[in-house]
Amino acid sequence: MNQPMLFLLLLLAIGFIAKNQSIMFAVGLLIVMRIIGLDEKVFSTVQSKGINWGVTIITIAVLAPIATGEIGFKELFDALKTPYAWIALASGMFVALIAKNGLTLLANDPHITTALVLGTVIAVSLFKGVAVGPLIGAGIAYMAMKVFEFFQ
């Protein structure tokens, strides 16, 4: 039993205790891939492209109501008549800009990924968070680091 497998088993236990199916599924899949020997071939690809795949899947889920006709131009224009829609619009833009800096941070400081992943796992497994955190977390960390550097 090596360190990565022990770490994965610990995460699986945390997911089980917290009854978090996303963590249990993700960790279980990684364990199976390691056991059957796919880790050498698959992990580097998932690590390098997985965030982009995840963002694409989330984007598809968000756009699906447009594709089904559930949301159309009428709903869009009706929504933009409310202050909450303008708040949501500004928030979406702000988060996308934060995430852009997160990608920069993850590319330039990969060791930061460890802390971000741990924070995401804790939030998902213990506080019922959603695992979109690493990219946004990296963006927030990037902003906080820039503020910290400014005051040093």
C-alpha positions as CSV (number, residue, x, y, z in Angstrom):
1,M,0.0,0.0,0.0
2,N,1.6,3.3,-1.1
3,Q,1.0,6.9,-0.1
4,P,-1.3,7.8,-3.0
5,M,-3.5,4.8,-2.4
6,L,-3.7,5.5,1.4
7,F,-4.6,9.1,0.6
8,L,-7.3,8.1,-1.8
9,L,-8.7,5.6,0.8
10,L,-8.8,8.3,3.4
11,L,-10.7,10.6,1.0
12,L,-13.0,7.7,0.2
13,A,-13.7,7.3,3.9
14,I,-14.3,11.0,4.3
15,G,-16.7,10.9,1.4
16,F,-18.5,7.9,2.9
17,I,-18.8,9.5,6.4
18,A,-20.0,12.8,4.9
19,K,-22.4,10.8,2.5
20,N,-21.0,12.7,-0.5
21,Q,-21.6,10.7,-3.6
22,S,-19.4,13.0,-5.8
23,I,-16.3,12.4,-3.7
24,M,-17.0,8.7,-3.3
25,F,-17.5,8.3,-7.1
26,A,-14.5,10.3,-8.1
27,V,-12.1,8.6,-5.6
28,G,-13.6,5.2,-6.3
29,L,-13.0,5.7,-10.0
30,L,-9.4,6.9,-9.4
31,I,-8.8,3.8,-7.2
32,V,-10.1,1.4,-9.8
33,M,-8.0,3.1,-12.5
34,R,-4.9,2.7,-10.3
35,I,-5.7,-0.9,-9.6
36,I,-6.2,-1.9,-13.2
37,G,-3.2,0.1,-14.3
38,L,-4.8,2.9,-16.3
39,D,-3.3,5.5,-14.0
40,E,-0.1,5.8,-16.1
41,K,-2.1,6.4,-19.3
42,V,-5.0,8.5,-18.1
43,F,-4.1,10.5,-15.0
44,S,-1.8,13.0,-16.8
45,T,-4.5,13.7,-19.4
46,V,-7.2,14.1,-16.8
47,Q,-4.9,16.3,-14.7
48,S,-4.0,18.6,-17.6
49,K,-7.4,18.7,-19.4
50,G,-9.9,17.8,-16.7
51,I,-10.8,21.3,-15.5
52,N,-11.6,22.3,-19.1
53,W,-13.7,19.2,-19.5
54,G,-15.5,20.0,-16.3
55,V,-16.1,23.6,-17.3
56,T,-17.5,22.4,-20.6
57,I,-19.9,19.9,-18.9
58,I,-21.1,22.6,-16.5
59,T,-21.6,25.0,-19.5
60,I,-23.6,22.4,-21.3
61,A,-25.8,21.9,-18.2
62,V,-26.3,25.6,-17.9
63,L,-27.2,26.0,-21.6
64,A,-29.5,23.0,-21.8
65,P,-32.6,25.0,-20.9
66,I,-31.9,27.2,-23.9
67,A,-31.5,24.2,-26.1
68,T,-34.8,22.7,-24.9
69,G,-36.7,26.0,-25.4
70,E,-37.3,26.4,-21.7
71,I,-35.4,29.7,-21.8
72,G,-35.7,32.0,-24.8
73,F,-35.4,35.6,-25.7
74,K,-38.6,36.5,-23.9
75,E,-37.4,35.0,-20.6
76,L,-34.1,36.8,-21.0
77,F,-35.6,40.2,-21.7
78,D,-38.2,39.7,-18.9
79,A,-35.4,38.7,-16.5
80,L,-33.3,41.8,-17.4
81,K,-36.1,44.0,-16.1
82,T,-35.3,42.9,-12.5
83,P,-32.4,44.1,-10.3
84,Y,-31.6,40.6,-9.4
85,A,-30.9,39.7,-13.0
86,W,-28.4,42.6,-13.2
87,I,-26.8,41.4,-10.0
88,A,-26.6,37.9,-11.5
89,L,-25.1,39.2,-14.7
90,A,-22.4,41.2,-12.9
91,S,-21.7,38.2,-10.6
92,G,-21.3,35.9,-13.6
93,M,-18.9,38.3,-15.2
94,F,-16.9,38.8,-12.0
95,V,-16.6,35.1,-11.3
96,A,-15.4,34.4,-14.9
97,L,-12.7,37.1,-14.5
98,I,-11.6,35.6,-11.2
99,A,-11.4,32.1,-12.7
100,K,-9.2,33.5,-15.5
101,N,-6.6,34.5,-12.9
102,G,-7.1,31.1,-11.2
103,L,-6.0,29.4,-14.4
104,T,-2.9,31.6,-14.4
105,L,-2.1,30.7,-10.8
106,L,-2.5,27.0,-11.3
107,A,-0.3,27.1,-14.4
108,N,2.4,29.2,-12.7
109,D,2.3,27.6,-9.2
110,P,1.2,24.0,-9.4
111,H,2.1,23.4,-5.8
112,I,-0.8,25.7,-4.8
113,T,-3.1,23.0,-6.3
114,T,-2.5,20.8,-3.3
115,A,-3.9,23.3,-0.8
116,L,-6.8,24.1,-3.2
117,V,-7.7,20.5,-3.7
118,L,-7.6,19.9,0.1
119,G,-9.8,22.9,0.6
120,T,-12.3,21.7,-2.0
121,V,-12.3,18.2,-0.6
122,I,-13.0,19.5,2.9
123,A,-15.8,21.8,1.7
124,V,-17.4,19.1,-0.5
125,S,-17.2,16.3,1.9
126,L,-17.8,18.0,5.2
127,F,-19.9,21.0,4.3
128,K,-21.8,19.7,1.3
129,G,-20.1,22.2,-1.0
130,V,-19.8,21.7,-4.8
131,A,-16.5,20.8,-6.4
132,V,-16.3,23.8,-8.7
133,G,-14.0,25.4,-6.1
134,P,-10.5,24.8,-7.4
135,L,-10.7,27.2,-10.3
136,I,-12.6,29.9,-8.4
137,G,-10.5,29.2,-5.3
138,A,-7.3,29.6,-7.3
139,G,-8.7,32.9,-8.7
140,I,-9.5,34.2,-5.2
141,A,-6.1,33.0,-3.9
142,Y,-4.5,34.9,-6.8
143,M,-6.3,38.1,-5.9
144,A,-5.5,37.6,-2.2
145,M,-1.8,37.0,-3.0
146,K,-1.7,40.2,-5.1
147,V,-3.2,42.2,-2.2
148,F,-0.7,40.5,0.2
149,E,2.2,41.4,-2.1
150,F,1.0,45.0,-2.4
151,F,1.1,45.5,1.3
152,Q,4.5,43.9,1.8
